[in-house]
Amino acid sequence: MFPAFSAGLLVGLNKTKTMKVNLERKNDKFLFEAKGASDVPVFIDNKTDEPSKGASPMELLLMGVGGCSAIDVVSILKKQRQEITAYKMEVEGQRKDTGDAKPFEAIHVSLHLEGKIDDAKAVRAAALSFEKYCSVSITMQASVKVTYSIVLNGKSLNVLDI
């Protein structure tokens, strides 16, 4: 347990839930295997050693934003009885050079949906995900601008007009 938790620094926060992952070094370089509650392994590696055997920590952040939103959008559209025949995402992060660290300053997510999906429902599902439900992008909001665009059946939708 981290000292911040045992010191009671989280007292007063509503509905606090703790998550935990474990990492184990797998070679004499930088390859780690991470597992969470699901016990599904994810490999993390340093991109300076080629060939890499895992995703970089910064790639995992982008995957987290994309995966979280994708799950939200599919869930919302299924509840609205929309027929999704294909769903792809491209998540791109812009990093700033602050010396040693290079944190993200902006992330853009392009959602590519196909199927019998109403334009307004696709836009609303994405808005709900990024503004209300996606814990990953909401966690990053304070320091990273997260934007999104939607392409539905090959047509770009204006997320502000609907």
C-alpha positions in Angstrom: 0.0 0.0 0.0 1.3 3.5 -0.8 2.0 5.9 2.0 -0.6 8.4 0.6 -3.3 5.8 1.1 -2.3 4.7 4.5 -1.8 8.4 5.6 -5.4 9.0 4.9 -4.9 11.6 2.2 -7.9 10.3 0.2 -10.3 10.8 3.1 -13.2 12.9 2.1 -13.3 11.8 -1.5 -16.6 10.3 -2.6 -16.8 6.7 -3.8 -13.0 6.2 -3.9 -12.0 2.9 -5.4 -8.4 1.6 -5.5 -7.0 -0.2 -8.6 -3.8 -2.1 -8.6 -1.5 -3.5 -11.2 1.7 -5.5 -10.8 4.8 -5.4 -13.0 7.5 -8.0 -13.2 10.7 -7.6 -15.0 11.1 -10.4 -17.7 14.6 -9.9 -19.0 17.9 -8.2 -18.2 16.8 -5.1 -20.2 13.5 -3.2 -20.0 10.8 -5.7 -20.7 8.1 -5.9 -18.1 4.9 -7.9 -17.8 2.0 -6.1 -16.2 -1.2 -7.6 -14.9 -4.2 -6.2 -13.3 -7.3 -7.7 -11.6 -8.2 -9.5 -14.9 -4.8 -11.3 -14.8 -4.3 -10.6 -18.5 -0.7 -9.9 -19.3 0.4 -6.7 -21.0 4.0 -6.3 -22.1 5.8 -3.0 -21.6 9.2 -2.3 -23.2 11.6 0.6 -23.8 11.4 1.7 -27.5 15.2 2.4 -27.7 15.9 -1.3 -27.8 14.9 -2.8 -31.1 13.1 -5.0 -31.7 10.7 -4.0 -28.9 8.7 -6.8 -27.3 6.0 -4.6 -25.8 4.3 -1.2 -25.9 5.9 1.9 -24.5 4.3 3.5 -21.4 3.2 6.5 -23.6 1.7 4.1 -26.2 -0.3 2.5 -23.3 -1.7 5.9 -22.4 -3.0 6.4 -25.9 -4.3 2.9 -26.0 -6.1 3.5 -22.7 -7.8 6.6 -24.1 -8.9 4.8 -27.2 -9.9 1.6 -25.5 -11.9 3.3 -22.8 -13.8 5.5 -25.3 -14.4 2.6 -27.8 -16.0 0.5 -25.0 -18.2 3.5 -24.1 -19.3 4.3 -27.7 -20.1 0.7 -28.5 -22.1 0.3 -25.3 -24.1 3.4 -25.9 -24.8 2.7 -29.6 -25.8 -0.9 -28.8 -28.3 0.4 -26.2 -29.7 2.6 -28.9 -30.0 -0.4 -31.2 -27.6 1.0 -33.7 -25.9 -1.6 -35.9 -22.1 -1.3 -35.9 -20.5 -3.4 -38.6 -17.0 -2.0 -38.2 -15.2 0.3 -35.7 -11.6 1.5 -35.9 -9.8 4.3 -34.0 -6.7 6.3 -34.5 -5.3 7.9 -31.4 -2.6 10.5 -31.9 -0.7 12.3 -29.2 1.4 15.4 -29.5 4.3 15.6 -27.0 6.1 18.6 -25.8 9.8 18.7 -25.0 10.2 19.9 -21.4 13.7 18.6 -21.0 14.0 15.0 -19.9 10.3 14.2 -19.9 8.1 14.6 -23.0 4.5 14.6 -21.7 1.5 14.7 -24.0 0.0 18.2 -24.4 -2.7 17.1 -26.8 -4.4 13.9 -27.9 -6.8 13.5 -30.8 -9.0 10.5 -31.3 -10.5 9.7 -34.7 -13.4 7.4 -34.5 -14.2 5.5 -37.7 -17.6 3.8 -37.6 -19.5 1.8 -40.2 -23.0 0.5 -40.1 -26.7 1.5 -39.8 -25.9 4.3 -37.3 -27.7 7.6 -37.0 -25.4 10.6 -37.3 -26.7 12.3 -34.2 -26.5 9.1 -32.1 -22.9 8.6 -33.1 -22.0 12.2 -32.2 -23.9 12.0 -28.9 -22.3 8.6 -28.0 -18.8 10.1 -28.5 -19.7 13.3 -26.6 -20.9 11.2 -23.6 -17.8 9.1 -23.7 -15.3 11.9 -23.7 -17.2 14.3 -21.5 -18.8 12.0 -19.0 -17.9 8.3 -19.0 -14.3 7.7 -20.2 -12.3 7.7 -16.9 -9.0 7.7 -18.8 -9.6 10.8 -20.8 -11.3 12.5 -17.9 -8.3 11.7 -15.7 -6.0 13.4 -18.3 -8.2 16.5 -18.8 -6.4 18.7 -16.3 -3.1 18.5 -18.2 -3.9 17.3 -21.7 -6.4 18.6 -24.3 -8.3 15.6 -25.6 -10.3 16.1 -28.8 -12.1 13.8 -31.2 -13.5 13.5 -34.6 -16.0 11.0 -36.2 -16.1 9.5 -39.6 -19.3 7.6 -40.2 -19.6 5.4 -43.3 -16.8 7.4 -44.9 -18.4 10.8 -44.1 -16.8 13.2 -41.6 -19.4 14.4 -39.1 -19.2 17.8 -37.5 -19.3 17.1 -33.8 -20.4 20.7 -33.1 -23.4 20.9 -35.4 -25.4 17.9 -34.2 
